[in-house]
Structures are given as structure tokens and as C-alpha cells.
Amino acid sequence: MSKILIIGIVASGKTTLARELSAKLNIPWHELDSIVHPQTSSGRTKRTADEQVEVLADLDRQGPWIFEGTDRESYQCLYAMADTVIFLDPPLWKRRIRIFTRFVKQNLGMESCHYTPDLSMLKMMYKWTRDFEQNRSRFEAKLSHYEAKLIRLKDNRQLKEVLVQISLNSANVRQQLT
């Protein structure tokens, strides 16, 4: 059984890693943004925090999962529910370049997104990145509670190492349950 939380700030490589792990491990993955802002027939809406937790609990009961997203108050329960927590933390310069590259690709129609890729959104992504860096110590303190199941990556291309660590974490969880 594997329940994997991939966490990181904007443009850290969460979706790419989630897709790769999902394919390798044959486990469904879910974007947390889609849990918060589901697509409905009338457009994207926002669930309340309680509704988000209810959806997460339903998905948790279905078996193994991979969730990926930024750190939000409404889904703190995932840290405890996960067998493995992966924190993607590429260098700030790389994230800044990725944000701009993503913006250009989305506006050229080369990459899809669930939001309007305008200058306002581009500014927000840089603001979220700056806010994260300014509050990093608080986030690191939270992560310290999950050190036994935490994998820190500076690069999302370390898939083999991640797969080995996930299998070790899953084995430790199974051993604790017996």
C-alpha cells in the first residue's frame, strides 16, 4: 500500500513527478487544486474546507493514492495519512524560470491550465513563491514532524531513488501495522 503526498511551491515539478510515479506504481494521482476547485458544468467552483476534507477522506478509503499540490491549511490531514511525503524543493532561480516558461507556453497554447494565464496570475505565482520563501521556516517546522517518512528532492528527476525510498517507507508502515 502506498499513499504519497507530493508537496512543493509553484513550478517545483509536482505534477511531473506525480504523473511519473503514478505510471510506475500504478496508483491514481490527484491534483489538490482540483479538489479545492473542481470543474462543474457551470465552471470551476471552490469547495469549503470541510468539503475538501470529505473528498480527501473518500479518496483515502478507496486505497492507494498520490496527491500533489501546494501546502494549504484545508488538507493538513494528508501529512498524517500519507506513507510517504515528498517535498520538491528545486532552487529558487529554477522555479522562477519555470513560472515564466509555463506562462509563455500557456499563452501560446502549448500547455493547458485550469486558470486564465494572464499577467495578474503570473504576478500571483511570483508572489506565492516570495511568500513561501519568507515563511519557509514555518513550513520546515511542520515537515520536521514527518521526518521519518519525508523525502526531500532538489530535482524531480531522481525517480529511481524516490521509488526505492517509497518502497522502504511502505515496508516500514506494513511492519508497524503487524
C-alpha positions in Angstrom: 0.0 0.0 0.0 1.3 3.4 -0.9 -0.2 6.8 0.0 2.1 9.5 -1.3 1.8 13.3 -0.7 3.9 15.4 -3.1 4.2 18.9 -1.8 6.0 22.0 -3.1 5.6 25.5 -4.2 4.6 26.7 -7.7 6.7 25.3 -10.5 8.6 22.8 -8.4 7.8 19.8 -10.6 4.9 18.2 -8.5 2.7 17.3 -11.4 5.5 15.8 -13.5 6.7 13.7 -10.6 3.1 12.6 -9.7 2.5 11.5 -13.3 5.7 9.5 -13.4 5.1 7.8 -10.0 1.5 7.1 -10.9 2.6 5.3 -14.1 5.4 3.4 -12.4 3.5 2.4 -9.3 0.1 2.0 -11.0 -1.5 4.3 -8.3 -4.0 7.0 -9.2 -2.9 10.6 -8.6 -4.9 13.7 -7.9 -4.2 17.4 -8.2 -5.1 19.1 -4.9 -6.1 22.2 -6.9 -8.8 20.1 -8.5 -10.0 19.0 -5.0 -10.2 22.7 -3.9 -11.5 24.0 -7.3 -13.5 21.2 -9.0 -14.7 21.6 -12.6 -18.5 21.6 -12.8 -20.9 22.1 -15.7 -21.1 25.8 -14.8 -17.3 26.2 -14.5 -14.8 25.9 -11.6 -16.1 26.3 -8.1 -14.5 26.4 -4.7 -15.2 23.7 -2.1 -15.3 24.7 1.6 -12.5 23.3 3.8 -14.9 20.7 5.2 -16.0 19.6 1.7 -12.3 19.3 0.7 -11.6 17.1 3.7 -14.7 15.0 2.9 -13.4 14.4 -0.7 -9.9 13.5 0.6 -11.4 11.0 3.1 -13.5 9.4 0.4 -10.4 9.0 -1.9 -8.4 7.7 1.1 -10.9 4.9 1.7 -10.5 3.8 -1.9 -6.9 2.6 -1.4 -3.5 3.8 -2.5 -3.2 7.3 -3.8 -0.8 10.1 -4.8 -1.8 13.7 -4.1 0.2 16.6 -5.3 -0.1 20.3 -4.6 1.0 23.3 -2.6 0.6 23.4 1.2 -2.9 24.5 2.2 -4.5 24.6 5.6 -7.5 22.7 4.4 -5.6 19.5 3.7 -3.1 19.2 6.5 -4.6 15.8 7.3 -2.8 14.4 4.3 0.6 14.6 6.0 -0.6 12.2 8.7 -2.5 10.0 6.2 0.5 9.6 3.8 3.0 6.7 4.0 5.5 9.0 2.2 5.7 12.8 2.0 7.8 14.1 -0.9 8.9 17.8 -0.6 10.1 19.1 -4.0 12.4 22.0 -3.4 14.3 23.0 -6.6 16.4 26.2 -6.4 14.5 29.5 -6.4 16.1 30.6 -9.7 14.9 27.4 -11.4 11.3 27.9 -10.1 11.3 31.5 -11.3 12.3 30.4 -14.8 9.7 27.6 -14.8 7.0 30.1 -13.8 7.8 32.4 -16.7 8.3 29.5 -19.2 4.9 28.0 -18.2 3.2 31.4 -18.6 4.6 31.7 -22.2 3.7 28.1 -23.1 0.2 28.5 -21.8 -0.3 31.7 -23.7 0.9 30.1 -26.9 -1.4 27.2 -26.4 1.4 24.7 -25.9 0.4 23.9 -22.3 -3.1 23.7 -20.8 -4.1 25.1 -17.4 -7.2 25.4 -15.1 -6.9 29.2 -14.8 -6.5 32.2 -17.1 -2.8 32.7 -17.7 -2.8 36.4 -17.6 -0.3 38.9 -16.1 -2.3 39.0 -12.9 -1.8 35.2 -12.4 1.9 35.5 -13.4 2.3 38.1 -10.6 0.4 36.0 -8.1 2.7 33.0 -8.8 5.8 35.1 -8.2 4.1 36.5 -5.0 3.3 33.0 -3.8 6.9 32.0 -4.4 8.2 35.0 -2.5 5.7 34.4 0.4 6.8 30.7 0.6 10.5 31.7 0.9 9.7 34.3 3.5 7.7 31.7 5.6 10.0 28.7 4.8 11.0 28.2 8.5 7.4 27.7 9.5 6.9 25.1 6.7 10.2 23.4 7.6 9.0 23.2 11.2 5.8 21.4 10.0 7.8 19.0 7.9 10.0 18.1 10.9 7.1 16.2 12.4 7.1 13.8 9.4 10.9 13.3 9.0 10.6 9.5 9.2 8.5 9.4 6.0 9.9 12.5 4.3 11.8 12.6 1.1 13.4 15.9 0.1 14.2 16.4 -3.6 16.0 19.3 -5.2 15.3 17.8 -8.6 12.2 15.8 -9.7 14.4 13.7 -12.0 15.6 11.4 -9.2 12.8 8.9 -9.8 14.8 5.7 -9.1 15.9 7.0 -5.7 12.3 8.0 -4.9 10.9 4.6 -5.9 13.4 2.9 -3.6 12.6 5.2 -0.7 8.8 4.8 -1.2 9.2 1.0 -1.1 11.2 1.3 2.2 8.6 3.7 3.7 5.8 1.3 2.7 7.6 -1.6 4.2 8.1 0.3 7.4 4.4 1.1 7.5 3.4 -2.5 7.0 5.9 -3.6 9.7 4.4 -1.1 12.2 0.9 -2.4 11.4 1.8 -6.0 12.2 
